[in-house]
Amino acid sequence: RNIPVTFLVRESSFWNGVLPKGESEMINRHIKNHHIDLRLSTNLKEIISDEKGKVKSIIIEETGEEITCDFVGLTAGVSPNIDFLKNSDIETNRGVLVNRYLETNIKDVFAIGDCAEQREAIGNRRPIEAVWYTGRMMGETLAQTICGNKLEYKPGHWFNSAKFFDIEYQTYGWVFTKPKEGNQHFHWKHNDDTKCITIEFNSDTNQFLGINTFGIRMRHDVFDKWLTEKRTIDYVLEHLADANFEPEFYKTFEKDIQSAYKNQLQTA
Ligand SMILES: Cc1cc2nc3c(=O)[nH]c(=O)nc-3n(C[C@H](O)[C@H](O)[C@H](O)COP(=O)(O)OP(=O)(O)OC[C@H]3O[C@@H](n4cnc5c(N)ncnc54)[C@H](O)[C@@H]3O)c2cc1C
């Protein structure tokens, strides 16, 4: 429809606080290929309105540049909306503080979903988990407790998914922006620049710790099982076809990925 869009991103690369460099840079290019004017390391300073109170432009912090526009979408993060509890006896921090049973400090008062903050984070998870499926799991857990079967909140292995224009993203287990101490990354990217995977694994034992997959759909239940079984990266790559979740007749990339893994190990 030929509507110019400018996308301001504070970070030096898209979502680079979560995604490893190769993936984040691929998404930068994909956004630009969709004719979005992506401005990295750029902050919004001001939104300017016309005499009727309607937006007419924005000002960029770093350069003072004014960009005319008639619509601004702001997605600068979420925080629990709990001000109404500040004068109550319920303990809060950024969110409503809960234990593993999702209980607050007050009997029969519970908190679940985006507003709940675990007093101690579970594994590598954040104390506040603002994703829909953890909200659902907390709801299922608490329903058991309320119905007389007191249950601890145990979300299992981390997973998540999203979509960046045409590129689907899934993550299972933990892949950090840079490998954690004692770990390594194996990264494969297709020449078409819309598909890649990154696997984090332990350098000593080769234990598979997590995968990010872009542009290739994979099966949650299979990775969940491999994480529980503490499989090695070698096992995972050997059986990667079992995790493929693409429709029939889609191209598959397991062989490319397996040979890239062998080459990277030989040249490492
Ligand atoms: C733009 C965006 C994209 C997202 N994408 C994803 C995604 O791809 N994958 C994913 O897993 N998650 C995603 N999320 C997160 C997901 O939407 C939330 O984790 C989920 O909606 C949380 O559910 P909830 O019931 O805890 O809170 P909410 O859905 O926020 O519901 C809270 C409700 O409480 C109401 N409320 C607040 N204060 C009061 C009050 N004082 N009295 C009465 N009612 C009140 C609110 O109006 C609201 O209806 C996204 C969120 C946003 C904003």
The ligand as a Gaussian input file, in Angstrom:
#p B3LYP/6-31G(d) Opt

LIG

0 1
 C        1.995000      -6.763000      21.917000
 C        2.109000      -8.051000      22.701000
 C        2.510000      -9.214000      22.065000
 C        2.610000     -10.399000      22.788000
 N        3.021000     -11.533000      22.144000
 C        3.138000     -12.681000      22.812000
 C        3.567000     -13.878000      22.143000
 O        3.846000     -13.883000      20.942000
 N        3.676000     -15.019000      22.863000
 C        3.376000     -15.039000      24.195000
 O        3.487000     -16.102000      24.805000
 N        2.946000     -13.945000      24.848000
 C        2.830000     -12.763000      24.202000
 N        2.431000     -11.625000      24.859000
 C        2.165000     -11.717000      26.307000
 C        0.779000     -12.214000      26.618000
 O       -0.172000     -11.435000      25.935000
 C        0.560000     -12.090000      28.147000
 O        1.556000     -12.860000      28.809000
 C       -0.805000     -12.582000      28.591000
 O       -1.824000     -11.870000      27.952000
 C       -0.929000     -12.424000      30.117000
 O       -2.193000     -12.821000      30.546000
 P       -2.740000     -12.302000      31.920000
 O       -4.122000     -12.881000      32.029000
 O       -1.764000     -12.548000      33.005000
 O       -2.815000     -10.692000      31.801000
 P       -3.635000      -9.781000      30.789000
 O       -3.913000     -10.491000      29.504000
 O       -2.890000      -8.479000      30.756000
 O       -5.031000      -9.586000      31.558000
 C       -5.127000      -8.780000      32.706000
 C       -6.539000      -8.196000      32.730000
 O       -6.751000      -7.551000      33.970000
 C       -7.429000      -6.326000      33.750000
 N       -7.164000      -5.436000      34.903000
 C       -6.024000      -4.767000      35.207000
 N       -6.189000      -4.062000      36.356000
 C       -7.433000      -4.313000      36.807000
 C       -8.197000      -3.884000      37.939000
 N       -7.683000      -3.055000      38.858000
 N       -9.450000      -4.348000      38.053000
 C       -9.992000      -5.201000      37.139000
 N       -9.322000      -5.628000      36.048000
 C       -8.068000      -5.201000      35.882000
 C       -6.858000      -5.832000      32.443000
 O       -7.728000      -4.891000      31.854000
 C       -6.758000      -7.145000      31.639000
 O       -7.945000      -7.457000      30.980000
 C        2.307000     -10.424000      24.167000
 C        1.893000      -9.243000      24.801000
 C        1.811000      -8.064000      24.082000
 C        1.353000      -6.800000      24.800000

